[in-house]
Amino acid sequence: MTDRRREEVLIRIEHAGGLATGVSNDVHAETGVPEADVYGVATFYSLLKHPSEIRVCQGLSCHLAGSGEKIDAMSATDTPFLAAACLGRCDEAPASWDPQGENPLPEVHLTAASDELAINLAGVDSLSYEGLAAAQDNGADWVIGELEESGVTGRGGAGFPAHIKWRGVANQPVTERYVVLNADEGEPGTFKDREVILKRPHLVVEGLAIAAQALGANDIYCYVRGEFGAVRDTLEAAMEDATTAGALDTATTWHFVDGHGAYICGEETALLESLEGRRGMPRMKPPFPVEAGFRGAPTLIQNVETIATIPSILTRGGAWFRDLGRTEPGTKLYCVSGHVQRPGVYEAPMGISMAELIDMAGGVVGTLKAFSPGGASSGFLPASMINVALDFGSLQKVGSMLGSAGVVVLNDTVDMAEAALVQAVFFEDESCGQCAPCRIGTQLVRQAIERFRRGDSDALEHIAEIAPGMEQGSICGLGQAASLPLLSAMKYFPNEFESSVHT
């Protein structure tokens, strides 16, 4: 079990405005947590360590749109800023974010409303909560059975069958259980969960209420990315509206928690560590969160998109959802950015081809050269694979992954070694440092690309030897995937990695 005083540490530092002089001592006095621990936790999180600096995104989509020039221009001023990891604003690249500013979110392109979409961002939210009523009438076994029939898998990246998680929590012989919403969206190129909450918040609230009701959880924790203040406010307001309307069980306690600027907290066990007031370092598994999660109790952790599909599955049936997909069950939200005419979030049948998705986004700006199908962790695929099905299984077969479906499109002006370097910098910056193969390996990958670009023709020859150690010796997916952008770029674009190119 955890020390609940420690859970207050990050919240108190946030309320104090970040890690200013004397804050760690004050929090120590208020909580009893040793000051060294307070300081160590706070320095792990960018938004607590640097609470007031403007962030300028250096993610791949923003890099393609000229963020380097934006960073150079900022460097010539006296304004303090940080070159930051992806800000989840890839549709307005090059993006920046001011912790003390308004930061209006962009209006994304939405597909037309349709009855054949599980989430339907262009649809109209409702307080009817028919899915929750069905869950209450039919019981937990029926709910989990419908999820199994639907074939819905985790939409946050892993693609793990949702019903197995739900049944895993339901089968635990204890009464203390928790439901946690993972809204700490940080994979480069990904901004779908942001839009789900902004456009269809009641689907998320209803889905969470269904989970709590079916699994016997009295507490729901919503962990929302810290840079998404308007998103958190929208979700909390929807919960309050549903409560006022009498749609929610008043015995359930809702908690809304801000993330603090650490990509790694998108990993479910790192998120739990953060909720418990510690540095966001992934846990060893087993035990899995369904067995021993938040406060050591059985915990269901689901991504925003996954939870938002639950109401329609229960109201229209698991078989209906399954049949929406082509190669795998259901629809999927695909984030499209980079060199396309209409960056945005597109809901399409699971297994839509890359060619079709690009057409939905208005076509390529220029000539297609490569694409990243699932965020930085998915590496790069060449234009010749434009007809690949965008689903978990098909992409795995070609050595990539669907991940969060953060699709970044690259045209023929892009230097692939430079694109690989952008991703390598991201992984090095966001490594939590817990696993030596990841901590050291991400640094070696970044250094090797930089040396190669300076003319060292032998700089990359050892990366293929390092990569298996990173993959096998890292607890979480960050270290396991960190070498993939470089290795895939070298595989599909070998001519760009000849020494003559960059000497």
FIFI-133618 format. One line per field, with one value per residue (C-alpha): residue number from 1; x negated, y negated, z negated. Coordinates in Angstrom, 3 decimals. Each point is the difference from the previous one (the first is absolute). Layout:
N
num [NUM / ...]
X [X / ...]
Y [Y / ...]
Z [Z / ...]
//
This chain:
503
num [1 / 2 / 3 / 4 / 5 / 6 / 7 / 8 / 9 / 10 / 11 / 12 / 13 / 14 / 15 / 16 / 17 / 18 / 19 / 20 / 21 / 22 / 23 / 24 / 25 / 26 / 27 / 28 / 29 / 30 / 31 / 32 / 33 / 34 / 35 / 36 / 37 / 38 / 39 / 40 / 41 / 42 / 43 / 44 / 45 / 46 / 47 / 48 / 49 / 50 / 51 / 52 / 53 / 54 / 55 / 56 / 57 / 58 / 59 / 60 / 61 / 62 / 63 / 64 / 65 / 66 / 67 / 68 / 69 / 70 / 71 / 72 / 73 / 74 / 75 / 76 / 77 / 78 / 79 / 80 / 81 / 82 / 83 / 84 / 85 / 86 / 87 / 88 / 89 / 90 / 91 / 92 / 93 / 94 / 95 / 96 / 97 / 98 / 99 / 100 / 101 / 102 / 103 / 104 / 105 / 106 / 107 / 108 / 109 / 110 / 111 / 112 / 113 / 114 / 115 / 116 / 117 / 118 / 119 / 120 / 121 / 122 / 123 / 124 / 125 / 126 / 127 / 128 / 129 / 130 / 131 / 132 / 133 / 134 / 135 / 136 / 137 / 138 / 139 / 140 / 141 / 142 / 143 / 144 / 145 / 146 / 147 / 148 / 149 / 150 / 151 / 152 / 153 / 154 / 155 / 156 / 157 / 158 / 159 / 160 / 161 / 162 / 163 / 164 / 165 / 166 / 167 / 168 / 169 / 170 / 171 / 172 / 173 / 174 / 175 / 176 / 177 / 178 / 179 / 180 / 181 / 182 / 183 / 184 / 185 / 186 / 187 / 188 / 189 / 190 / 191 / 192 / 193 / 194 / 195 / 196 / 197 / 198 / 199 / 200 / 201 / 202 / 203 / 204 / 205 / 206 / 207 / 208 / 209 / 210 / 211 / 212 / 213 / 214 / 215 / 216 / 217 / 218 / 219 / 220 / 221 / 222 / 223 / 224 / 225 / 226 / 227 / 228 / 229 / 230 / 231 / 232 / 233 / 234 / 235 / 236 / 237 / 238 / 239 / 240 / 241 / 242 / 243 / 244 / 245 / 246 / 247 / 248 / 249 / 250 / 251 / 252 / 253 / 254 / 255 / 256 / 257 / 258 / 259 / 260 / 261 / 262 / 263 / 264 / 265 / 266 / 267 / 268 / 269 / 270 / 271 / 272 / 273 / 274 / 275 / 276 / 277 / 278 / 279 / 280 / 281 / 282 / 283 / 284 / 285 / 286 / 287 / 288 / 289 / 290 / 291 / 292 / 293 / 294 / 295 / 296 / 297 / 298 / 299 / 300 / 301 / 302 / 303 / 304 / 305 / 306 / 307 / 308 / 309 / 310 / 311 / 312 / 313 / 314 / 315 / 316 / 317 / 318 / 319 / 320 / 321 / 322 / 323 / 324 / 325 / 326 / 327 / 328 / 329 / 330 / 331 / 332 / 333 / 334 / 335 / 336 / 337 / 338 / 339 / 340 / 341 / 342 / 343 / 344 / 345 / 346 / 347 / 348 / 349 / 350 / 351 / 352 / 353 / 354 / 355 / 356 / 357 / 358 / 359 / 360 / 361 / 362 / 363 / 364 / 365 / 366 / 367 / 368 / 369 / 370 / 371 / 372 / 373 / 374 / 375 / 376 / 377 / 378 / 379 / 380 / 381 / 382 / 383 / 384 / 385 / 386 / 387 / 388 / 389 / 390 / 391 / 392 / 393 / 394 / 395 / 396 / 397 / 398 / 399 / 400 / 401 / 402 / 403 / 404 / 405 / 406 / 407 / 408 / 409 / 410 / 411 / 412 / 413 / 414 / 415 / 416 / 417 / 418 / 419 / 420 / 421 / 422 / 423 / 424 / 425 / 426 / 427 / 428 / 429 / 430 / 431 / 432 / 433 / 434 / 435 / 436 / 437 / 438 / 439 / 440 / 441 / 442 / 443 / 444 / 445 / 446 / 447 / 448 / 449 / 450 / 451 / 452 / 453 / 454 / 455 / 456 / 457 / 458 / 459 / 460 / 461 / 462 / 463 / 464 / 465 / 466 / 467 / 468 / 469 / 470 / 471 / 472 / 473 / 474 / 475 / 476 / 477 / 478 / 479 / 480 / 481 / 482 / 483 / 484 / 485 / 486 / 487 / 488 / 489 / 490 / 491 / 492 / 493 / 494 / 495 / 496 / 497 / 498 / 499 / 500 / 501 / 502 / 503]
X [0.000 / -1.123 / -0.584 / 2.882 / -1.943 / -2.298 / 2.939 / 0.294 / -3.574 / 0.463 / 3.321 / -1.501 / -2.997 / 2.348 / 2.147 / -3.157 / -0.772 / -2.797 / -3.348 / -0.999 / -2.362 / 1.380 / 2.834 / -1.557 / -0.525 / 3.581 / 1.415 / -2.204 / 1.401 / 3.582 / -0.210 / -2.856 / -1.611 / -3.793 / -1.041 / -2.500 / 2.814 / 2.222 / -2.759 / -0.877 / 3.593 / 0.538 / -3.132 / 1.244 / 2.940 / -0.554 / 3.089 / -1.086 / -3.688 / 0.613 / 3.556 / 0.003 / -2.127 / 1.651 / -0.300 / -0.843 / 0.714 / -2.862 / 2.032 / -0.151 / 3.194 / -1.079 / -3.543 / 1.392 / 1.953 / -3.035 / -0.281 / -3.775 / 0.321 / 2.483 / -2.464 / -2.809 / 2.186 / 0.886 / -3.682 / -0.702 / 2.357 / -0.097 / 3.118 / -0.697 / 1.161 / -0.592 / -0.269 / 2.540 / 1.252 / 3.230 / 2.666 / 2.948 / 0.743 / -1.353 / 2.959 / -1.198 / -3.702 / -2.356 / 1.559 / -0.885 / 1.593 / -0.121 / 0.715 / 1.221 / 1.956 / 3.389 / -1.247 / 3.179 / 0.117 / 0.285 / 3.218 / -0.672 / 1.515 / 2.811 / 1.576 / 3.756 / 2.238 / 0.902 / 1.843 / -2.807 / -2.569 / -0.556 / -0.998 / 1.009 / -1.781 / 2.481 / 2.955 / 2.033 / -0.600 / 2.932 / 0.804 / 2.209 / -2.775 / 1.815 / -3.126 / -0.293 / 3.665 / -0.509 / -3.006 / 2.012 / 2.867 / -2.081 / -2.964 / -3.771 / -0.105 / 2.160 / -2.143 / -3.236 / 1.626 / 0.963 / -3.552 / -1.304 / 2.483 / -1.004 / -3.685 / -0.900 / -3.665 / -1.923 / -0.153 / -2.888 / -2.722 / -0.241 / 3.086 / 0.709 / 3.537 / 2.094 / 2.202 / -3.003 / -0.899 / 3.569 / 0.390 / -3.388 / 1.161 / 3.446 / -1.500 / -2.195 / 1.197 / -0.077 / 2.459 / -2.392 / -0.280 / -0.783 / 0.680 / -2.647 / 0.317 / -3.294 / 0.326 / -3.720 / -0.273 / -3.640 / -1.007 / -1.349 / 2.566 / 2.939 / 2.871 / 3.115 / 0.761 / -0.086 / 2.718 / 2.113 / 0.258 / 0.572 / 2.628 / 1.633 / -0.751 / 3.184 / -1.101 / -3.086 / 1.911 / 2.593 / -2.659 / -1.780 / 3.268 / 0.752 / -3.422 / 0.409 / 3.502 / -0.960 / -3.197 / 1.178 / -2.400 / 0.894 / -2.699 / -0.764 / -3.282 / -0.363 / -3.695 / -0.096 / -3.072 / -1.148 / -0.180 / 3.679 / 1.658 / 3.096 / 0.353 / 0.035 / 2.498 / 2.297 / -0.065 / 0.643 / 2.873 / 1.585 / -0.201 / 1.655 / 2.764 / 0.659 / 0.097 / 2.451 / 2.172 / 0.110 / -1.803 / -2.877 / -0.207 / -0.746 / -1.812 / -2.819 / -2.759 / -1.646 / -3.573 / -1.561 / -3.791 / -2.400 / -3.005 / -3.245 / -1.821 / -1.478 / 0.667 / -0.820 / 3.110 / 2.046 / -1.285 / 2.636 / -2.197 / -2.025 / 3.328 / 0.831 / -3.353 / 0.789 / 3.469 / -1.671 / -2.332 / -3.178 / -2.200 / 1.729 / -2.109 / 1.674 / 0.453 / -1.095 / 2.825 / 1.403 / 1.879 / 2.177 / 2.206 / 3.118 / -1.537 / -1.945 / 0.366 / 0.801 / -0.694 / -0.684 / 3.641 / 1.481 / 0.141 / 1.457 / -2.036 / 1.440 / -0.864 / 2.496 / 0.893 / 0.512 / 2.314 / 1.964 / 0.937 / 1.699 / 3.395 / 0.632 / -1.096 / 2.569 / 2.826 / -0.516 / -1.622 / -3.431 / 0.659 / 0.891 / -3.337 / -1.966 / 1.546 / -1.041 / -3.601 / -1.566 / -2.976 / 0.504 / 3.052 / 1.441 / -0.933 / -3.177 / -0.901 / -2.998 / -1.929 / -1.508 / -2.635 / -3.142 / 0.090 / 3.752 / 2.558 / 2.372 / -1.647 / 2.618 / 1.619 / 1.770 / 2.160 / -0.093 / 0.440 / -2.874 / -2.211 / 0.499 / -2.992 / -2.548 / 0.941 / 3.650 / -0.891 / -2.194 / 2.894 / 2.259 / -2.559 / 0.089 / -3.064 / -3.734 / -1.637 / -2.615 / -1.012 / 0.271 / -3.331 / 0.687 / 2.413 / 0.009 / 3.211 / 0.172 / -2.067 / -3.739 / -0.004 / 1.129 / -3.020 / 0.328 / 1.486 / -0.645 / 2.526 / -0.007 / 1.965 / 2.819 / 2.559 / -0.820 / 2.989 / -0.196 / 0.749 / -1.982 / -0.664 / -0.836 / -2.497 / -1.623 / -0.629 / -2.047 / -2.028 / 1.969 / 2.981 / 3.304 / -0.634 / 2.080 / 0.636 / -1.912 / -0.621 / -2.669 / -0.377 / -3.390 / -0.510 / -3.061 / -1.689 / -0.715 / -3.487 / 0.671 / -3.126 / 1.223 / 3.480 / -1.548 / -2.022 / 3.150 / 1.489 / -3.264 / -0.172 / 3.554 / -0.704 / -3.178 / 1.733 / 2.997 / -1.799 / 0.696 / -3.524 / 1.014 / -1.314 / -3.649 / 0.530 / 2.571 / -1.783 / -3.328 / 1.357 / 2.152 / -3.019 / -2.159 / 2.603 / 0.245 / -3.781 / -0.510 / 2.366 / -1.644 / -3.474 / 1.195 / 1.446 / -3.337 / -1.703 / -0.961 / 0.888 / -0.496 / 2.198 / 3.073 / -1.565 / 0.536 / 3.626 / 1.392 / -2.045 / 1.204 / 3.692 / 0.709 / -1.418 / 2.224 / 3.035 / -0.613 / -1.380 / 2.593 / 3.064 / 2.307 / 0.630 / -2.105 / -3.339 / 1.335 / 0.956 / -2.550 / -2.332 / 2.797 / 0.167 / -3.688 / -0.054 / 3.115 / -1.323 / -3.270 / 1.896 / 2.320 / -2.204 / -3.528 / -1.268 / 0.526 / -2.280 / -3.027 / -2.930 / -0.062 / 3.416 / -0.978 / -3.765]
Y [0.000 / -3.555 / -2.911 / -2.341 / -3.010 / 0.453 / -0.305 / -3.648 / -0.898 / -0.755 / -1.746 / -2.269 / -0.868 / -0.813 / -2.216 / -1.768 / -0.942 / 2.484 / 0.705 / -3.470 / -0.678 / 1.369 / 1.996 / 3.403 / -0.847 / -1.254 / 3.157 / 2.104 / -1.829 / 0.448 / 3.682 / 1.485 / 1.284 / -0.567 / -3.203 / 1.845 / 2.219 / -3.014 / -1.715 / 3.160 / 0.580 / -3.594 / -0.114 / 3.002 / -1.966 / -2.779 / -2.009 / -0.075 / -0.584 / -2.712 / -1.192 / -3.336 / 0.431 / -0.039 / 3.338 / 0.136 / 3.398 / 1.834 / 3.116 / 1.393 / -1.608 / -3.393 / 0.544 / 0.578 / -3.259 / -2.079 / 0.194 / -0.219 / -3.517 / -0.840 / 1.217 / -2.018 / -3.116 / 0.524 / 0.481 / -3.487 / -1.517 / -0.330 / 2.135 / 3.148 / 3.114 / 3.717 / 2.092 / 2.624 / 3.413 / 0.313 / -2.315 / 1.894 / -2.876 / 1.600 / -1.348 / -3.588 / 0.607 / -1.605 / -0.160 / -1.729 / -0.111 / -2.622 / 1.325 / -3.461 / -0.733 / 0.795 / 2.660 / 0.449 / 3.419 / 0.258 / 0.850 / 3.348 / 1.322 / 2.426 / 2.664 / -0.232 / 1.508 / 3.621 / 2.801 / 2.337 / -1.569 / 1.140 / -3.427 / -2.482 / -3.228 / -1.965 / 1.431 / -1.611 / 0.884 / 1.204 / 0.414 / 3.028 / 2.402 / 2.982 / 2.146 / -0.555 / 0.870 / 3.218 / 0.873 / -0.559 / 2.136 / 2.914 / 0.223 / 0.340 / 3.382 / -1.340 / -3.143 / 1.966 / 2.477 / -2.818 / -1.349 / 3.463 / 0.325 / -3.432 / 0.874 / -3.514 / -0.350 / -2.742 / -3.078 / -1.626 / 2.040 / 3.540 / 1.435 / 2.278 / 1.493 / -2.217 / 2.784 / 1.832 / -3.061 / -0.446 / 3.662 / -0.036 / -2.737 / 1.542 / 3.341 / -1.378 / 1.116 / -3.481 / -2.871 / -2.943 / -0.677 / -3.016 / -1.236 / -2.260 / -1.974 / -0.413 / -3.389 / -0.777 / -0.059 / -0.500 / 2.226 / -2.293 / -0.537 / 0.850 / -2.326 / 2.181 / 0.312 / -3.770 / -0.211 / 2.813 / -1.827 / -3.399 / 1.220 / 2.987 / -0.316 / 1.795 / 3.156 / 0.003 / -0.735 / 2.661 / 2.557 / -0.593 / 0.240 / 3.305 / 1.331 / -1.064 / 1.468 / 3.309 / 0.480 / -1.284 / -2.945 / -2.929 / -2.343 / -1.172 / -1.802 / -2.059 / -0.683 / -2.735 / -1.356 / -3.163 / -2.044 / 0.771 / -2.311 / -0.607 / 3.744 / 0.704 / -2.809 / 1.368 / 3.504 / -1.197 / -2.209 / 2.951 / 2.096 / -2.788 / -0.373 / 3.740 / -0.026 / -2.906 / 1.825 / 3.046 / 2.241 / 0.956 / 1.943 / -2.572 / 2.679 / -0.086 / -2.529 / -1.636 / -1.304 / -2.209 / -0.011 / -2.003 / 1.639 / -1.875 / 0.213 / 3.501 / 2.065 / 3.198 / -0.408 / 1.124 / 3.472 / 1.371 / 0.950 / -3.227 / -1.825 / 1.888 / -0.966 / -3.631 / 0.274 / 1.321 / -3.015 / 1.538 / -0.370 / 1.472 / 3.113 / 3.118 / 2.972 / 3.542 / 2.306 / 2.227 / -0.926 / -1.774 / -2.968 / 2.185 / 1.917 / -2.697 / -3.479 / -3.304 / 0.275 / 3.684 / 0.679 / 1.427 / -2.827 / -0.377 / -2.448 / -0.941 / -2.521 / -2.753 / 1.379 / 3.498 / -1.162 / -2.196 / 3.034 / 1.787 / -1.803 / 0.739 / 3.627 / 0.497 / -1.863 / 1.457 / 3.309 / 1.530 / 1.621 / -3.415 / -1.431 / 3.008 / -0.258 / -3.651 / 1.046 / 1.465 / 2.028 / -0.396 / -0.975 / -3.481 / -3.446 / -1.841 / -3.642 / -0.831 / -3.240 / -1.272 / -2.738 / -0.960 / -0.556 / 0.287 / -2.562 / 0.441 / 1.148 / 1.345 / 2.947 / 2.485 / 2.889 / 2.882 / 3.779 / 1.830 / 1.125 / -2.974 / -0.311 / -2.761 / -1.147 / -0.422 / -1.827 / -2.460 / -0.637 / -0.726 / -2.576 / -1.753 / 1.611 / -0.473 / -3.392 / 0.887 / 3.589 / 2.702 / 1.382 / 1.666 / 0.149 / 0.838 / 1.978 / -0.020 / -2.723 / -0.127 / 3.570 / 1.398 / -1.069 / -0.819 / 1.802 / -0.917 / -1.331 / 3.397 / 1.336 / -2.496 / 2.787 / 1.599 / 0.477 / -2.254 / 2.532 / 1.671 / 3.321 / -1.243 / -2.576 / 2.463 / 2.313 / -2.700 / -0.824 / -3.057 / -0.621 / -1.839 / -1.299 / -3.093 / -0.493 / -3.267 / -0.013 / -2.410 / -0.438 / -0.942 / -1.300 / 0.299 / -3.110 / 1.789 / 1.175 / 3.369 / -0.147 / -3.332 / 1.429 / 2.923 / -2.472 / -1.888 / 3.222 / 1.008 / -3.319 / 0.555 / 3.458 / -1.117 / -2.982 / 2.038 / 3.073 / 0.212 / 1.338 / 3.066 / 2.643 / -0.296 / 1.445 / -2.738 / -2.822 / 0.663 / 1.420 / -3.008 / -2.228 / 2.207 / -0.005 / -3.782 / -0.433 / 2.479 / -1.882 / -3.308 / 1.402 / 1.478 / -3.329 / -1.617 / 2.419 / 2.998 / 2.818 / 2.699 / -1.607 / 2.139 / 3.430 / 1.070 / -1.115 / 3.313 / 1.715 / -2.371 / 0.190 / 3.569 / -0.863 / -3.071 / 2.029 / 2.906 / -1.951 / -2.778 / 0.326 / -2.058 / -0.752 / -3.161 / 1.767 / 2.923 / -2.218 / -2.810 / 1.361 / 0.756 / -3.422 / 0.180 / 3.690 / -0.290 / -3.106 / 1.813 / 3.056 / -1.788 / -2.931 / 1.473 / -2.525 / -2.796 / 1.715 / 0.245 / -2.003 / -2.200 / -1.461 / -1.979 / -0.463]
Z [0.000 / 0.613 / -2.354 / 0.801 / -1.266 / 2.975 / 2.404 / -1.053 / 0.972 / 3.701 / -0.577 / -2.662 / 2.181 / 2.877 / -2.231 / -1.174 / 3.599 / 0.558 / -1.570 / -1.203 / -2.891 / -3.244 / 1.562 / -0.607 / -3.678 / -0.344 / 1.569 / -2.262 / -3.031 / 1.221 / 0.955 / -1.995 / 3.203 / -0.171 / 1.739 / 2.180 / 1.265 / 0.662 / 1.965 / 1.885 / 1.046 / 1.114 / 2.148 / 1.959 / 1.427 / 2.527 / -0.973 / -3.649 / 0.651 / 2.630 / -0.724 / 1.817 / 3.130 / 3.411 / 1.790 / 3.709 / 1.497 / 1.677 / 0.850 / 3.521 / 1.328 / -1.305 / 1.264 / 3.490 / -0.338 / -0.978 / -3.780 / 0.315 / 1.388 / -2.766 / -2.632 / 1.621 / -0.048 / -3.670 / -0.816 / 1.322 / -2.588 / -3.778 / -0.416 / -2.025 / 1.834 / 0.323 / 3.141 / -1.012 / 0.997 / 1.977 / -1.444 / 1.475 / 2.386 / 3.177 / 1.963 / -0.542 / 0.603 / -0.827 / -3.450 / -3.234 / -3.434 / -2.736 / -3.525 / -0.960 / 3.180 / 1.506 / 2.462 / 2.069 / 1.618 / 3.792 / 1.785 / 1.620 / 3.195 / -0.830 / 2.175 / 0.479 / -2.649 / 0.674 / -1.751 / 1.034 / -2.309 / -3.575 / -1.344 / 2.713 / -0.900 / 2.100 / -1.914 / -2.763 / -3.639 / -2.075 / -3.672 / 0.666 / -1.070 / 1.512 / -0.174 / -3.745 / -0.468 / 1.960 / -2.146 / -3.168 / 1.291 / 1.282 / -2.376 / 0.223 / 1.752 / 2.817 / 0.353 / 0.201 / 2.372 / 2.372 / -0.103 / 0.853 / 2.852 / 1.312 / 0.157 / -1.142 / -0.866 / -1.749 / 2.224 / -1.851 / 1.656 / -1.328 / 1.682 / -2.968 / -0.109 / -2.262 / -1.326 / -1.465 / -2.067 / -1.192 / -0.903 / -1.720 / -2.369 / -0.495 / -1.027 / -2.780 / -3.472 / -1.562 / -0.282 / 0.446 / 3.728 / 2.167 / 3.514 / 1.553 / 3.236 / 1.834 / 1.706 / -0.151 / 3.780 / 0.939 / 2.922 / 2.763 / 2.727 / -2.267 / -0.941 / 0.230 / -3.714 / -0.278 / 2.631 / -1.446 / -3.319 / 1.584 / 2.482 / -1.754 / -3.735 / -1.051 / 1.816 / -2.214 / -3.202 / 0.822 / 0.886 / -3.300 / -1.926 / 1.725 / -0.989 / -3.626 / -0.193 / 1.615 / -1.996 / -3.360 / -0.156 / -2.242 / 1.331 / 3.533 / 0.690 / 3.184 / 0.689 / 2.648 / 1.769 / -1.764 / 3.190 / 0.669 / -2.530 / 2.129 / 0.520 / -3.716 / -0.597 / 2.712 / -1.454 / -3.539 / 1.169 / 1.815 / -3.160 / -1.994 / 2.604 / -0.068 / -3.790 / -0.038 / 2.524 / -2.267 / 2.492 / -2.306 / -3.234 / -2.700 / -2.013 / 2.562 / -0.666 / 3.007 / -0.156 / 2.695 / -0.030 / 2.172 / 1.579 / -0.479 / 3.308 / 0.178 / 3.129 / -1.845 / -2.164 / 2.969 / -0.905 / -2.350 / -2.944 / 0.238 / -0.159 / -3.200 / -1.484 / 0.786 / -1.559 / -3.136 / -0.151 / 1.369 / 3.051 / 3.033 / 0.413 / 1.418 / -2.296 / 0.632 / 1.073 / -1.427 / -2.041 / 2.519 / -0.936 / 0.128 / -2.928 / -1.848 / 1.432 / -1.705 / -3.736 / 0.581 / 0.882 / 3.230 / 2.524 / 3.478 / 2.076 / 3.387 / 2.664 / 0.870 / 3.426 / -1.392 / -2.784 / 2.451 / 2.106 / -2.913 / 0.063 / 3.686 / -0.431 / -2.755 / 1.739 / 3.482 / -0.841 / 0.114 / 3.379 / 1.482 / -1.113 / 1.245 / 3.455 / 0.373 / 0.593 / 3.101 / -1.148 / -3.756 / -2.077 / -0.201 / 1.150 / -0.920 / -0.463 / 2.176 / -0.588 / 3.243 / 0.116 / 1.860 / 3.747 / 0.601 / 1.098 / -2.960 / -3.227 / -2.375 / -1.745 / 2.257 / -1.188 / 2.448 / 0.065 / -1.623 / 2.862 / 2.320 / 2.307 / -0.297 / 3.505 / -0.987 / -3.190 / 1.882 / 2.382 / -2.992 / -1.117 / 3.374 / 1.526 / -0.369 / 0.217 / 2.601 / 0.723 / -2.642 / -1.165 / -3.346 / -2.887 / -3.665 / -0.652 / -3.788 / -1.608 / -0.589 / -1.300 / 3.367 / 2.043 / 3.701 / 2.985 / 3.659 / 2.511 / 1.698 / -3.007 / 0.452 / 0.324 / -3.355 / -2.298 / -3.031 / -2.706 / -2.755 / 1.733 / 3.496 / -1.212 / -2.374 / 2.961 / 1.744 / -3.107 / -1.055 / -2.277 / -0.028 / -3.505 / -0.659 / 3.750 / 0.025 / 3.754 / 1.255 / 3.766 / 1.495 / 3.530 / 2.220 / -1.407 / -3.292 / -0.961 / -1.661 / -2.150 / -1.324 / -0.613 / -1.896 / -2.062 / -1.007 / -1.343 / -1.687 / -1.852 / -1.192 / -1.393 / -1.746 / -1.592 / -1.147 / -1.324 / -3.730 / -0.556 / -1.981 / 2.434 / 1.013 / 3.510 / 0.673 / -1.834 / 1.713 / 3.243 / 0.868 / -0.508 / 2.218 / 2.782 / -0.029 / -0.110 / 2.843 / 2.311 / -0.840 / 0.684 / 3.269 / 1.072 / -0.765 / 2.396 / -2.123 / 2.391 / -2.654 / -2.643 / 0.605 / 0.374 / -3.627 / -0.387 / 1.248 / -2.716 / -2.722 / 0.939 / -1.234 / -3.414 / -0.178 / 1.006 / -2.356 / -2.936 / -0.296 / -2.218 / 2.207 / 3.641 / 0.126 / -0.137 / 1.995 / 2.957 / -0.210 / 2.686 / 2.486 / 1.701 / 0.900 / 0.925 / 2.167 / 1.749 / 0.730 / 1.264 / 2.401 / 1.016 / 0.092 / 2.538 / -2.511 / -2.464 / 2.261 / -1.270 / 3.100 / -0.762 / -3.089 / 0.322]
//
